[in-house]
Amino acid sequence: MRETFLEGLRAGTSGVVEDWAALERRPWGFVPEAIKTPTLLLFGDADKVVPPAQGRDLARRIPHAEVIEIAAGGHLLVISQ
């Protein structure tokens, strides 16, 4: 998976940055409180891109969400772990 991710960035990061920005600017079309599916939120407590507080807030909003917060984990856990 790491190799696939890195290959996707080989030509540059502008596409990824645009995707992330679009996710933040556009409405999701649902509220997290309405999620009924078991949900796992996995994030690092050292993430500099998306503050861990944002993940914790989302976890509070999703009923019965399971949270795994990786100590010293950054934004790209798929690469660093």
Residue pairs with C-beta under 8 A, 6 or more apart in sequence:
1 78
2 78
2 79
5 76
5 78
5 79
6 79
8 16
9 16
20 49
31 61
32 58
32 61
32 62
33 61
33 62
33 63
35 62
35 63
35 65
36 63
38 64
38 66
39 62
39 64
39 65
39 66
40 65
40 66
40 67
40 68
41 55
41 58
41 59
41 62
41 65
41 66
41 67
41 68
42 67
42 68
42 70
42 77
43 50
43 52
43 55
43 68
43 69
43 70
43 73
43 77
44 52
44 69
44 70
44 71
44 72
44 73
44 74
44 75
44 77
44 80
45 52
45 69
45 70
45 71
45 72
45 73
46 52
46 72
46 73
46 74
47 55
47 73
47 74
47 75
48 74
48 75
49 75
50 75
52 69
55 67
55 69
56 67
56 69
58 65
59 65
59 67
70 77
70 81
73 80
73 81
74 80
